[in-house]
Amino acid sequence: MAFTGAAGLILPRTRLFGADAPSNKLNIALVGTWGRGEAHFGGMATENVVALCDVNEQHLAGAAKRWPEAKTYVDWRKMLEQKDIEAVICATTDHTHAFVANWTMNRGKHIYCEKPLGNSVEEARVCRAKYLANKDKLATQVGTQRHEIANFNRTRELVMDGAVGKLEEVCAWGNRQIPRPGYLPAQGEPPSYLHYDLWLGPVACDHPYNPGYFSGGSGANCLQWNMFWDFGSGQIGDMGSHTMDLAWNALDADLPTSAEGKGDPFNPDVSPVRLETHFEIPANDWRSSIRLSWFQGGAMPDSPIGWVDLKRIDHGAMWEGSQGALVAGFDNRLLVPRKQGDMTYYKPRTKENLIPPLGNFQRQWINACKGGLKTSCNFDYSGKMTETMLLGLVAYRVGKKIKYDGAKGVTDDTEANALLSRTYRKGWELNG
């Protein structure tokens, strides 16, 4: 009877160790506690926040009030020495993304990295390779959170099910325009609470401090610095990451075999406002090879039909095929058949065969860290997209079409091949 009574105390695991049980909570560290970092507060609140890091001590103090038991740091490299960290969210400046991501994976920790994954082709390649070598151990996600919008699933279904016929050409575009003449001049000294040298991190040179780099509001401060070559990649890495993701999601694409680009005259300080880049994407098991393009800053693709004004879509994508074109923004879509009134070639999916909702994007990664490891925008999927977009900037800089091999790099231009990577300040290593 005593044995029976004891056995009655053994409850199902879901009751003793449910999703909210302390043993099932993830030990998370956040790097960058303001701006995009704040967007993660809600998801982190269900887990154990054990470390916080920010180069701005005022921002750090604000997050520490919410999680007073978390250890605090101004240098993420020191933070990664904390043994109980299981997963890291990187919401830092673009030029440190690949560093935080790669160092984190080197220590066997899961990583969510805000977009873009890298600031150079090499950075994206290194992060992708590190993930692929550890994909059976680590959950990764690149922060293109719009991916959770249902329209991403609907456009993928339309393309894969033949709504445009044989897929031939795909493009994405964005209309944001933020011109800058060059790096900001020296102005004043960094405030005592800002570790400006750590903010610069691995950039190639010691740019002088200017408060203009920090004058934007939370969530939009990136627009004060991400158009400068050393700090970002302009709209390629900003809204380009989100908008190309809409197109990329319906391609199952591998790396391009060529790239070309043109736009504003080259400025050694600032990435171009007006730009268009084009890529040859190889065939896969369900489609032939296609031409993929990106347009920004006023450059636009041609409309598939006169009465569709693509300029009315601030950030959009278009898939063109033998039977018609599909035009989409993040939340909606328009199918334009080539033969008016005839869509007998296409059979829509039934409701039960629709791609299921993704759910909360950040939550998907947290759940993946706890088991399964599957995410929609892991470092393979998003890494290839980031590498492709950044390769377009290389082609723009050399001013001609270049041939590309995902393993060897640019195969027909030494200048372009050299631009795949960056130089860093002393003391900073990408593979640390």
C-alpha positions, 0 to 999 in steps of 0.5 A: 500500500505504501508503494501504491501511495507513493506512485500516486504522487508521480504526476505526468511531466506536463504538470510537474514540468510544464512550459512555465516551470523553472526547469523549462525556462531558457536562460537568455542574454540580451545584447542591445537593450534599447531600440530593437532590443525592447521589441524582445522584452515581451518574449523574454519575460516568460524566460530567465533573463540572466544577462544584459549588455549595452554600450549605453549605461543609461539604456542598460540601467533601464532594462536592469530595472525590469530584470534586477537579477540579471548580470550587466555588461557593457562589453558583449565579449565579456558577457559571453564568458557567463557560463549559465547563458543558454541563448543570446538575442543580438540587437546591436548595430549592424556592424557587430551582428556577425561578430556577436552571432559567430562568437555565440555559436562558437560557445555552443549557445543558441542565437537570435540575430536582428537583421542583417546577419552580416555587413559583408559577404564574408560575414554572412558566409562565416555565420552560415557555415558555423550554423550548418556545422552545428545545426543539430545543436543550435537554434538560430533565427534572423530578425525578419519578424514580418515573416510571421505575416500570413501573406508570406504563406499565401504568396508562396502557395500561389507561386509554387502552385503555378498561379503565375505559370512557369516562374521566370523573374522575381524582384523586390523593392523599397522606396526609402530615401535617406541621402547623406554626404559623408561620415559626420565630423567630430563634434564634442565628446561622448557622454560618460554613460556611452562607451563609444569605443565599444560602439565602434567595435570592429569598424575599420577606423576610429571614426570621431564621435558625433551625437548625430549618430545617436539622435534617433528615437528607439526603434528608428535610431538605425536610420542615423548610421546604417547608410554609412559603409562602416556601420551598415549597408543602407537599405540593403540591410535595413528594409531590404532584408524584410522585403526581399524576404517576402520574395525569397520565401517563395523561391527555395533559392541557392546562392546566385551565379552572377551579380550586377548593379548600378545606381548613384555615383559611388561615395566611399563614405555612404551607400547609395540611395538609388540602386538596382541589383540583379542576380542569376539564381540557379534552378532547383527541383521545382522551377527553372533558373530565374533572374532576381532583382532588388530596386531601391531609392526611386529605381523601380521594376516595370509594372506587369500591366498599365493600371497597376502602379507599383510605386503605390507600394512602398515595399513590395515584391513581384513574381512574373511567369509565363501565365501572369504576375503576382504583386504583393506588399507585406499584408496583401497581394494581387494576381494579374493573369496575362490572358484576361478572364482565363485562369483555368490553368491554376487550381487554388489550394483547399483550406486544409492544405494551406501552409499553417500559421507560423505564430509569433516569430520570436516565440518560434525561436525560443521554442526551437531552443528548447527542442526541435531547433527548427525556425523559419529564418535560420542562418542557412535560409537568411544567410544565403539571402543576406549574402546575395543582397550584399553581393549586389553591393559588391557588383555595384561598387566595381560597376560590372557584372561578376561571376560568383561561386558560393565556395570560391567567391568572385571568380572573374574579378580580383577587385570584386573578390577583395570587396567580399570581406572587410578589415577590422580594428586591432583586437577584433576577430570575427571568429573569436 
